[in-house]
Amino acid sequence: MSQKIEGNAPSAIRTTGPVGGKVAASGAERSRPVEASAGGDSLRLTGEATSLQALQRELSSASAVDTGRVQQIRDALQAGTYQINAEAIADGMLSLERQLGR
């Protein structure tokens, strides 16, 4: 079974340029909502939403592991100087248990 698709995609799908043909300058004031060009659907992003998007991009590129701390622990383990604080571990486990409501 085969299907033939004809025609062009709607213009909204084909264009991915800046809204209204304008690009905001780096560091520009973003407290006003950004509005889409006239016609069809519209989108408004507040300055807060724009800031959240920037924060999300920044966090997604950040490492989830503190490699410096991992190396410190490795070095201490190899040297035999790593101290395990059983009381702190138990306190942390009990705290988590309380947070989970059990």
N, C-alpha and C positions, 0 to 999 in steps of 0.2 A: 504494500500500500504506500503510495506517495502522495504528497500534497504540494501544490504549487502556490506560493505566496506572491502576490503581485501588489504593486502600488508602493507609495512612499510612506515612511513613518510620519506620524503627526509632527508638526514643527516643534512642539514642546519637548519631544524626545530627542530631536536632532540637535538642539542648541543647548550648550552647557556654559555659555559665557556669563559674564557678570550681570547682575540684576540691573535692568534699565540701561545697560551698556556702560555703567560707571563702576569704577573700582575705588574702594575707600583707601586712603593713604595709610601706611603703617603707623600705628599709634593714634589714629584719628579718634575723635570722640564718638562713642557708640551708645549713648544713652537713648537716642532716638531710634524707633523701630526702622528696620530696613523693609521697604515695600517692593513687591514684585511689579513688573511692568503691567500696563493695562491689558485687559482682555483675559478671558479664561480664569483659571484658578489664581489665587493670590497667597502670598506667604509673608508674614511679618515676624521678624526676630527682634526681640528687645536686646538691649545692651547686655542684660544679665544672661540671656540665652547664648549670645555670642561669646561671652566670657566663659560660660560653662563648656561650650564646644572647644574653645582654646585650651582650657584646663584638661578636658578629656584627651585631646591630642597629646598634650604634654605628659600626662600620666601614662598613656598607652606606650609611649616611647621610653619611659623610665624603667630601670631594672627593678624587679620585685625582690631581689636578693642583695643584701649588703655584703659584697664580696670582701671588703676589708674585715668585717666582723667574722666572716667564715674563715678567713685566713688566720686571724688571731686565735680562734678556737682550735684550728688544725695544729698550729704551732704549739699551743698549750698542751694538746693531747699528745703530740709527739715528744714533747719535753717531759711529760708526766706531771705537769703542774696544774692541770685543769681541775678546778674544785667544783664538785657537784653539790649544790645546796638543796638537799632533799626537802627541807621545810618550805623553801620558795616554790618548788615544783608542786608540792602538796597544796599550798595556798592557792596557786594558780588554777589547779584542777578543781578545788572547791569553789573558787570564784566563778569559773566557767559553769560548773554544775548549778550554782545559784542563778546565774544569768539565764540558763536554759529552763529554769523553773521546775526543777525535779526535786 
